[in-house]
């Protein structure tokens, strides 16, 4: 069965960095585009970043452009989200998704606070 497991979340001060990882199993990872979403308290889930199957293209929410970088290692069945210059408004649960098949991970909490 499809499994998406996120890791790397935590508490960080404003201006700091975190790298999230998503380890995938149960499907041919290299064939699928993948995405990161986030959901802040009281808000709807929003797309943060998406990457094509062979890393040929990526797109970002305007709110994270220039600060976040999505990447993947198909040999390791893993996707990453490098988050730099973090702001309090980046606080949310971050989810790894396989959008074309409707699968989501359990999420990892990112809290940006001094």
C-alpha positions as CSV (number, residue, x, y, z in Angstrom):
1,X,0.0,0.0,0.0
2,X,1.0,3.6,-0.6
3,X,2.8,5.2,2.4
4,X,4.1,8.7,2.7
5,X,6.0,9.5,5.8
6,X,7.1,13.0,6.6
7,X,9.9,14.0,9.0
8,X,12.1,17.0,9.9
9,X,9.5,19.3,11.5
10,X,10.1,21.1,14.7
11,X,10.4,24.4,16.5
12,X,12.6,27.0,14.9
13,X,13.2,30.7,15.5
14,X,12.2,33.3,12.9
15,X,14.9,33.5,10.2
16,X,15.9,29.9,10.8
17,X,15.9,26.9,8.5
18,X,14.4,23.4,8.4
19,X,14.5,20.6,5.9
20,X,11.5,18.3,5.6
21,X,11.7,14.9,4.2
22,X,9.0,12.6,2.7
23,X,9.9,8.9,2.3
24,X,7.5,7.1,-0.1
25,X,6.7,3.5,-0.6
26,X,4.1,1.3,-2.2
27,X,4.3,2.8,-5.7
28,X,6.9,3.7,-8.4
29,X,8.0,7.0,-6.9
30,X,9.9,8.1,-10.0
31,X,6.8,8.1,-12.1
32,X,4.8,10.6,-10.2
33,X,4.8,14.3,-9.5
34,X,4.7,15.1,-5.8
35,X,3.7,18.0,-3.7
36,X,3.9,19.7,-0.3
37,X,0.9,21.2,1.3
38,X,0.5,22.9,4.6
39,X,-2.4,23.8,7.0
40,X,-2.2,26.5,9.6
41,X,-4.6,26.6,12.5
42,X,-8.0,27.9,11.4
43,X,-7.0,28.0,7.8
44,X,-7.5,25.8,4.7
45,X,-4.8,23.6,3.4
46,X,-2.7,25.3,0.7
47,X,-0.2,24.1,-1.8
48,X,3.3,25.1,-0.9
49,X,5.4,23.5,-3.6
50,X,5.2,20.8,-6.3
51,X,7.8,19.0,-8.3
52,X,7.6,16.9,-11.5
53,X,8.5,13.2,-11.6
54,X,12.0,13.8,-12.9
55,X,12.6,17.2,-11.2
56,X,12.3,19.0,-14.6
57,X,9.9,21.5,-13.1
58,X,8.9,23.0,-9.8
59,X,6.4,25.6,-8.7
60,X,5.8,27.4,-5.5
61,X,3.2,29.4,-3.6
62,X,4.0,33.1,-3.9
63,X,4.4,33.3,-0.1
64,X,7.4,30.9,-0.1
65,X,9.1,31.8,-3.4
66,X,12.8,32.5,-2.9
67,X,12.8,31.0,0.6
68,X,11.7,27.3,0.0
69,X,13.2,24.7,-2.4
70,X,11.5,21.5,-3.3
71,X,13.6,18.6,-4.5
72,X,13.6,14.8,-4.8
73,X,15.9,11.8,-4.9
74,X,14.2,9.1,-7.0
75,X,16.9,6.6,-6.0
76,X,15.9,7.1,-2.4
77,X,12.2,7.4,-3.0
78,X,12.4,10.7,-1.0
79,X,11.2,14.2,-1.5
80,X,12.5,17.2,0.4
81,X,11.5,20.7,1.3
82,X,14.3,23.0,2.3
83,X,12.8,26.0,4.2
84,X,15.0,29.0,4.8
85,X,14.3,32.5,6.3
86,X,11.3,31.0,8.1
87,X,8.6,33.4,9.3
88,X,6.0,32.9,12.1
89,X,3.3,32.7,9.3
90,X,5.0,29.5,8.0
91,X,3.8,27.8,11.2
92,X,1.6,24.9,10.0
93,X,1.4,21.2,9.7
94,X,3.2,20.2,6.5
95,X,1.9,17.3,4.4
96,X,3.6,15.3,1.7
97,X,1.1,14.4,-1.1
98,X,0.8,12.1,-4.1
99,X,-1.7,14.4,-5.8
100,X,-2.7,12.3,-8.8
101,X,-3.7,9.4,-6.6
102,X,-5.0,11.3,-3.7
103,X,-2.6,10.1,-1.0
104,X,-1.4,12.2,1.9
105,X,1.1,11.7,4.7
106,X,0.3,12.1,8.3
107,X,1.9,15.5,8.4
108,X,4.8,17.1,10.4
109,X,4.4,20.2,12.6
110,X,6.6,23.2,11.8
111,X,6.5,26.0,14.4
112,X,8.3,29.3,13.9
113,X,8.5,31.2,17.1
114,X,10.9,33.1,19.3
